[in-house]
Amino acid sequence: MSTERRLSPIHPGKILNEEFLVPMQVSQYRLAKEMGVDATRIHSIVKGKRAITAETALLLGRFFGNSPGFWMGLQSQYDLEVAQDRLSESYPIGTETDRSGWVQAG
């Protein structure tokens, strides 16, 4: 059994706040206002309580001058890491599982 400890997944809202809002001195309120969305949406994303949707990714990309794919990629990576953590609790890596019912491709 591995004693390796993984870091917790980083929510895209943390990256939004620490890598964009704080260094650029942009308030959550200003970002929301210029994006045309409710300030609670941005606040919830920054607090890690809300995911970045495709619409929000488009708006963030326009505001910061980067691609919506950047924001969707952050969200997708976060979602995958959370799912992996959840699954590894139920099905630890390196354990034998019954694969007799699995269908092989090819």
N, C-alpha and C positions, 0 to 999 in steps of 0.2 A: 504494500500500500504506500502510495506516495505521500510524503509530508510536505510537498511543494504547495505553497499557498499562492493563489492567484489574486491579483489586484481586483478590486471591485470595478465593475463597468462604469465608465464615465458618461454621464448623461450629456447629450448635446447642449442642454441649457447651461451647463457649467462652462463648456467651451465658449458658447455665445457670450456669457458674462465675462469670463476671465481673459479671453483672447480678443474680444471685439469691443464690448460695451465699456469696460473699465479702461483699457488703454486708449480708446478713442474718445473717452469722456462723453459717452452718449448715455442718457438715462433710459430706463425701461419705458418711461412715459413718452419721451421724445420718439423712441423707436416705434412704439405702438401708434402714436399719432401720425408719423410720417408714412407708416405702412397702411394706415387706415383700418387698424384693428383695435379691439378693446385692450386696454392696458393689462387686464387680468390674464389675457392669453400669453403675453410676453412674461409676466410675472410667474405664471404657472410653469412655463417652459424653463425659465431660469432656475426655479426651485426644484425642477426635476419631477414635477407633478403632471406634466402634459407632454405629449410627443410632438415632434415637428411634423406637420402634415405636408403634403405636396403643395398645397396653397401657401402655407407659411414659408416653405422652402423657396418658392418663387419670389415671395415678397422680401425675404431676407437676402436672397441673391441680388435683387434689384437695389436694395438699400446699400449693401456692402460691396457691390460690384464683383461678386463672385458667382459661381454657378449654383443653381438649385440642387444640382447633383451633389455638390459638396455637403449641403445640409442634409439631404436625404441619405447620403452615405454615412454621415455621423449617426443619424437615427437608426439606420439599418444595422450598423456595427453594434450599437448599444443594444438593440433588440436581440441580435444574435448572441451576444455575450450573456445577456440576462437569461435567455432560453437555455444556453449551454450550462450555465450555473444551475438552473432549475433541474435540467435533465441529469447532470452529473450527481446531484443529490439522490435521485431515484435509481440511476443506472451508473454507478461509478465506473470510470474508465479502467479497463484491465480486468473486469469481472467476466466470467463466463455467462453467456446468455443462450437460451435455446433458440437457435435459428432454423430449426427443422421446418418451420412453416414459411420461411422466406422464399421468395421466387428469385432465381438468378437470371440476370439479363444475359442475352447473347445466345 
